[in-house]
């Protein structure tokens, strides 16, 4: 539905299940985008939150006031980072998750896992349903090697390639921000992301939705060049580029 520093939100359908991941755009945009997808906003009862940063939660208060969300999955650290007013809106809806502790939601197998980002207790998610596997992983400075097996051979990756390091360093951004983005608790570069996706796609083709792309420190061409350099076989992945405009419907 939207991806990048101005706002992040994803709509997922798995069989009869409908859910959002994050809510970083305005409620007005949420309504308009759901209408464009010809989807019923009131049918979405479930929300997964990765972390508390505003570009992932900006639309959360109005979504809770006017949407149909009944259940929210997030870490306790993320919940504690919210202000009291938002916590009051979430009352009775919260289920805490912990990294590396799998759980089931209806018929969906869910695995939260640790990411390295400057938030209270951020996580990514692996969702499995009806023989399909989805990896949702944005906002991280690196991915621990212990997760490589778990993240391998998914059918769909919603995975960030945030920046081109040279473009970032040549940008007008403050040095402190550049240092943050390049650090272990920042964001993955194009080369980092392409290397990892190539490593993870082993036995079957996959779809990669490239997410959280910097608008001023990255380009689609930069990402494509990283893919060509990193991949042993570029044909094993179908690539889509997410933005604030969202994406067409992707069906697996």
N, C-alpha and C positions, 0 to 999 in steps of 0.2 A: 504493500500500500504506500510506503514511503521509506526511503533509506538515505542516510547521510547526516551531516552534523546539524541540519535544521529539523530533523525528526525521523524517528524510526518506528515502524509498525508493520506487522505481517499478519495476514489472514490465512488460516489453514483449514482445509476440509479433509478429514480422514474418515471415509465411509460416511456414516450419519453424524459424525462428530464435527463441530465447528468451534474454532477457538482463535483468539488473538494471541500474538506474542508481542509484548510491549504496547505502549499507547502514547507515542511521542509526537502526535499531530493533534490539531484541534478537533473537537467533536464535530464541528461543521464539516471539516474535511473527511472525517471518518464516515459520516452519513453520505456525503457526495461520492466517495470512492466505493462504498458498498452498493449504492444505487447504480454506479457505472458497471459494477460486476454483476448486477442483477441478483444481488444477495440480500437476504433479510437481516438487518442489523439486530432485530429483536430475537433472532434464533441463536445468537452467539452468547452463551452463558458462561464461558470459561476464558480466563486470561492467565497467561504465563508472563512473568516479569523477569528480565535478566539482571537489571540493576536500577538504581534510583536516579541516575543522571537525567536532567530535564529533557534531553533529546530522545529519551525513551519513555518518559512518563508525563509529559506536558499535558496531554489530553485526558489523563486518568481521572481527575476529579469530575469533569463533566460526563465522562463515559459512565462513571459509577452513579451519577445523579440521574442520567437520562437514558442510559443503555439498559441491558438486561443481564449484566454480569452477576452471576451468583457464586462463582468460585474463583479465587485468585491463588495461584501458586507462585511463591517467592521464598527467598531465604530470610531467616530471622534478621540477619544483619541489614538487608535491604529494607525490611519493614521498619526497623528501628531508625533508619535514616530519614524516614518520612516525617512531616510535621503532624501535629495532633489533629488538625482538621481533616487531613487525608486519612489518617488512621481511623477516625470516627466514621468516615464514609465506607471504610473497608470492614467495619465491624461485622462479625458473623460470616464473612466470606473467605477468610484467609486460611490457607493450608501451607505450613512451612515445609520447605524441602531442604535437603542437605546434599552438598556435592558428594558424588560417588555412592549415594544411597538410592538405588532404583525403586520405583513405585509404579503402580498401575492406575490409570485414570480411565474408567469404563473399560474399553477393550484396547486402549493405547498403552504400550510400555514406555515409560519415561525414565531417562537417566540424566539427572543434572550433573554437571562436572565443572571443576574449578577453571576459571580463566584468570589472566593476570591483567588487571585494570585498576585504575585508581578510584575504586568505588568501595563501598562498605563490605559487601560479600557477593560479588558478581558471579554469575554462572552462565554456562551455555547449556543446551539441551540436545539430547538424542531422543527422537521419537520413532517408535516402531509400531506398525499397524498393518495387518493383512499382508505380510510378506514384504512390505516396503519400509525403508529406513531413511530418516531425514536428520541431518545434522544442522543445528542452528548455532552458529558461532561467530559473534562479532565482538568488537571492543576488547581486544587482548593484545598484549605486547609480544607474547610468545605462547606456544602450545607445548606443554610438558610431554616428553617422549613416552611416558607411561600411558598416555591416552591414544597413541597412534593406532593400536590394534582396535580399540573401541570405535574410533572414528573412520576406520577403513571400510571401503566398499558400501557406502551409502548410495541410495538411489538419487538423493537430492542433497546438495550442500547450499545452505544460505550462509555464506562465509565471506568475511571482509578482505578486501585488498584496498587499503585506505589511501596510500600515498606513494609517490615516487620520491625517494629521499633527496635527490638533487633539486627537484622542483620545490620541495618543502624548505630546504635550506636557503634557496634563492628567493623565497617568498618574503612578503613584508610582515609576516607574523613575528611576534616577540620571541626572543631566543628561548625564554622559559617555556613557551608553548611548543616550540620546535623540539626542545629537549624532552618534554613530557611525551610527545607523540612518538619520538624515536626510542624511548626507553622501554624497559621490560613491562611497565604497567601502562603502556600507551596503546598503539595500534600497529597492526601488521602492514608491512610494505608489500608492494606488488610481487617482488621477487620472493619474499617469505611465503606469501600466500600460494603462489604458483608452485613453488617447491613442495609445499605440504600437500596440496591437492594432488599433484602427480604421485606423491608417495602413497597417498591413501587410496587412490583408484587403482585397484589391483586386478580384479577378476571379471569386472563387468563395466560397461559404459555408465556414465553418471551425468547429471545436470548440475551445473554450478551457477547459482545466482550470486554474482559478485556484488557485495553490499558495502555500505558505509564508505563509498568512494568520495574522497575529498574533491570538492568542486573547483578549488583553485590550486591544488598541489597534485593533481592526477588527471589522466585522460584515458579514454578507452584504448587508444593506440598504445599508450605506455603499458597498460595491463596486458594487451595482446602480445606485445613484444616479450614481456616476462613469461607468458604462457609458452610461446615458441621456444624460448631459451630453456625453460625448465622441463617441459614435457618430453618424455621419450616417444609418445604418440599423441599428438594433439587431437586426433580424431576420437579419442576415448572420452572426451568431455564435450557436452553442449553448453555453451556459455550464454547467459543473459546478464545484462548490466542494470542493476537497480538504481533508482534515483528518487527524487522527491515526487516525480510523476507516477511512481509505482511501476507495475509490470502488467502485461497481458496475463490471462489465466494460464498457468502451467499445469498440465495434467500428466500424471505418471501412470 
